[in-house]
Amino acid sequence: MRSLRDLVPIPRRRPGALALAVALALPLAGCATEADRPAAAPAASSATTTGSPATTGGPSAGSATTPGGTATTPPGVRRQLRVDGRTRGYLLHRPAGDGPRPLVVAFHGRGSDAAALREQTRLEKAAGARGMLVAYPEGLGRGWGAGTQKTRQRPDPDLDVRFTEALVRHLVRTEQADPERVYVAGFSNGGSMALRVAAQRPGLVAGAASVSGQLPSGAAAVEPTGPVPVMVVYGADDPVRPLAGWPSPPPDPEEPIVPTRSARGSAEAFAAAGHAGRPITERERGYDRTVWHLDGDPAATVQLLVVHGAGHTWPGSSITPPQGFGPTSRALDATDTVLDFFAAA
């Protein structure tokens, strides 16, 4: 199986890859209520863009300024991408400036959407200050195929993985996304989706982060296939998807909820794939941090942050979570923590 990094020169990991110009000339391959949903091999498929003038907050062309000259956050632009015969949407935030820039692909939770994740995380504001592009893709049926098992709604369980690959390739070609600095992140079902992409396409991403999301297990199991820096942020008191995992989730009439490993088991799977040494755990203010150093690159790590007193929420968010999701911790700003982790990966 080939990923974007098999087609793009990545000196740090894949010195034998083809030139960027060749790669970009190739055709593209083709949470109000939360729990994981199932969608890994990139089958060839056409992907084209459809221009969509609809925007959130007006046109986006880099930075914006107020009449007094004060810089504001660039508004998001809604775009569409044709992949595998489907028109898929995403919300894009561009930073100011030109030249290659890191890309963060952020997956919303089940029952949610791109705009809600943007409000929940404010990733685009913190990422824009770092010169990062942020793309918030929209999931089919307001969810993601985070597991490998076929379902009635997703008879092709690899659909969302191919959509992610096509979106990354498209943004490399059209938005100067740096193929060496592509990152995936997500919340809950979207966090599990980010872990799936990192597990099955380690050459596509330079790092991944999951907040309140775990690796699917059982019949929908996802196994990491190569080394990649990963951060898992999890609430110790998550009442929706427990810290210890969910081996037997309740049935769902629309699409089966996939069982998952524990948060620690998810991190350990990536540590094992990266031939990491023994972990070190340190207690910090409001959370415990466990770190595995990947073999061959002292700067590359897998990290598990267990946030005390936190529920199924995005730590540091100002958005009130739905009833039954538990409290939001203020001891940690997950947005800055995740972006700092990506910058160091």
N, C-alpha and C positions, 0 to 999 in steps of 0.2 A: 504494500500500500504506500502511495506517495502522498505527502502533504506539501503545503506551501514551502516549507523549509527544505524539502527535497529538490525544489525547483529554484530556490533563491540562495545565493552565496551567504552562508552563515559561518564565518571563520571559526567562531568559538566552538561550534558543535558539528558542522557538516562542511568541512573544507572542500569536499569534492562536488558540491552542488553546482548547478548551471548558473549562468549569468542572469541577473535580474531582468534584463531586456528580453531574454528568451522566455523567462517565466511569465512575464506580463503579456507576452504576445500569445500565450497559449489560451485556449478557450477555458472558461470557468467551469469547474465541476459543480457538476452538479451533485399583595396576596391577601385577599379578603378571607378566603378559605384555602388552607395550604396543606400540601403533602405531595410526595413525588409522583410524577407521571413518567411513563416510559416515552424516546425516538431512537456501524462505525465504519466502515470502509467507504471511501469516497468514490462512488460510481460516477462515470462521466455523464454530464448533463449540461444543457445550455443554461446560461444565466445572463440576463440582460437587464439593464436599468430602465425604469420608466420614470421619467421626470415627474415629480409631484410638486406643484407650487404651494401646497398647503404647508403652513409653518406654524410653529408655536411661538408666538411673540414677534413675528415679523421675519423678514429675510435675514439670512445669516451669511456673512462674508468676512469672517474673522472677528475682530473686536468691534464693540459699539461704544459710543460716547454720548453722554448727556449734553444738553446745550451748554452747561458750564464746563464741559471738558472732562468730566469724571468718567473713567472707564466703567463699563457695566459688563455683566456676563453675556457672551454672545448667545442669542436665542437659538433654539433647536429647530432644525429643518427636518420635515418628514420626507422620507424617500421610500422608493419601492425597488425590489430586486426580483427578477423572474428566475426561479430555480426549480428544476424538476417539474416544470409545467405549472408551477404555482406562483402567484404574486405574493411576495412576502414584504412586510413593512418594517421600517426601523426609524428611530429618531436619532439624528446626528447632531453633535455639538462640536464645533470647530474652535480651536484656540486661535489667538492672534498670531501673526507671523507666518513665515514661509519655511520651506525646507522639510525634510523628513521628520516625522514626529511619532512618538509612541501612540499606540492605539489600545484603548480599553473597550472590550465588548462586554456589556453588562446585561445579564439575564434576569428578568423579573420573576416573581414567585407565581405559583399556581393561583388562578383566579384574579390575577392582577394584570398590569400592562406596563408598557415602557414609561408612560408619563408618571404613573404612580411610583415606580422605582426611582425615577429622577427626583421626585419630591421627597421620597423617603431617605435617599442617600446624599443628594446634592453632589454627586460624583463629578458632574460637569464643571462645577465651580472650582473645586479643589484641583481637578485634573487640568482645567484651563490655565490655572496659575502655574502649573508644571509644564505647560506646552503640550498637553496630551489631547488627542482626539478621543471622544467617547461616543460609542454607538450603542443604543438601546434597542435591540431587535424585539419584534413582537412574536410571541409564541402562538402556535396554532391552538385554537380553543382555549386561549388564555393560559397556556401551560407549555411545558417542554417534555420531550421524550428523553428523560435523563437515564432511563434504563434500556437494556438491549432486547427486551421481550416484545414480541408483536402484540398489538391490541386491536380491537375493532376500530378505534379512532386512528390508530397509527399502525396499519398493516406493514408499513416499511419503517422499522424502528430506527433506521439510520438517517431519516429525513432531516432532522434538526442538526445533526453533525455536518451533513453536506451543506446545509444552509449557512452554517457558521463559517465553513471553509470558503464558500463562495462570497460571503460578505467580506471576509478579510481580504481576499484577493481583489475584490472590487475596490475596496477602500485603499489598498496599496496602489492600485492603478489610477484612481481618480482623486484621492485626497492626500496623497503623499504620506500615507501611513508607512512607518518603517517596519519592514517584515522581520527585522531582528528584534523588535520591541513590541510584540503583540501580546496582550494580556487578556485573560477572561476572568470575570467575576460574576457573582450572582447571589441572590437571596433565596433561601429555602429550596423549592423545586428548581429555581434558577441557579442556586449554589451547587446543587447536584449536577445540573447541566454543565456548569463550568468545570466541575471535577471530571465529568465524562469526557469533555473535549480534551482536557489536559491528559487524562489517562490514555485515550485512544489516539490522540494526535499530539504527542509530546514535541514533535518537530514543528508544529504550527505555532506554538505559544512559548513565550519566554518566562511565563509565570501564570499562576491561577490562584484565585481566592474564593472561598465559599463562606458565606455567613448563614448559619442555621441550615446548612445543607450537608448531606452525607453521601457517600458512595452507595449506589444501589447494590443489593445482594440477592441471593436466591436465584430464581429463574431469570431475573433481569440484571444479573450481576455485571458489574463493570470492573475490569482489572487494569491497573496501570501497566503500560507497556514500555516505558522508558523514563529516564530521569527528567524531572521538571520541578522547579521551585513551586511549592504550594503552601498556602496559608488557610487554615480552617479556624474560623471564629465561631464560638458556640456558647449559648447561654447555659449555665449550669442547671437552671430550673426551667428549661424549655418544656412547656406542657403540651405542645403540639406534636413535636417529633423529639422524643427524649434524647438526652446526651448519650445514653447507653445504646442508642439505635432502636429500630422498630422492626423486629423479625416477623411480626404478624400484624400488619396494618389492617384496619377495618375495610370492608368492601366499599367500592364506589360504583354507582350505577352507570356513570358515563365512561369512566376509564379506570382500570385497576390502579390502586396506589401501590407502588413498589416497596418491598421491604428494603431496609438499609442497614449498613454496618453502624457501629458506634462512631462518634466523632473521632475518638482516638484511633479506632481501627481504620478509619478512612485515611488519617494522616500516616499511620504505620504502613499502609499499603504503598503509598507514594515513597516513603522513606526506604522501603525494601526495594522498590524498583530502581531507586537511585543509589543502592548499595551504601546506605548511610550507616554511620557508626551509632553508638549508643546515645540515646537522647539525654538532654540535660533539662531539668525543670526548675524554673525560678518563680517564686511568688512575687508578683508585682501588685501595685495598688489597685485592688478591685478585680484582679484576674490572675490566673496562672498561665505561664508561657512555657511550653515544651518545645525544644528545638533539636532537630536532627540535621547534621551537616552531610550533604551529599558527597559521595566519593569523587575525587578528582577536581573539585571546585570548592574551595573553602568559603567562598562568598554565597554559594547556593545552599539553601536550606529548605526543609519542610518544617512548618511551625503549626502548633495547636495552641490556640488561646481560649481558655475556658473562663468565661466571664461570670463572676459571682453574682447571684441574685438576679440574673438576667433571664428573660423568657425567649419566646420565638420572635425576636426583634432584631433591628439593626442598631447596635450600640452607638450612642451619640446622636441618633436621629431626633428631630424635634416633632415628628409626626406621631400622634397618639395611635398606638396599635389597636387592632380590633379586640373586642372583648374576648377573653379567654386565651390571649396570646402571651400574657405575662408582662412584667415590667421591662422598660428600656433602661439599660445601664448608662450612666453618665461618666463612669470611670474610664471609659475607652471611647475614642472617636474612631469607629470602624473605617470610615472613609479615608481619613488621613493615614491610619495604620496600614490599610491595604495598599494605598498608593505609595507610601514609603517603602513597603515590602517589594512592590514591583520595581521601584527605582533602584533598589539594591540587588535585585535578582540577577 
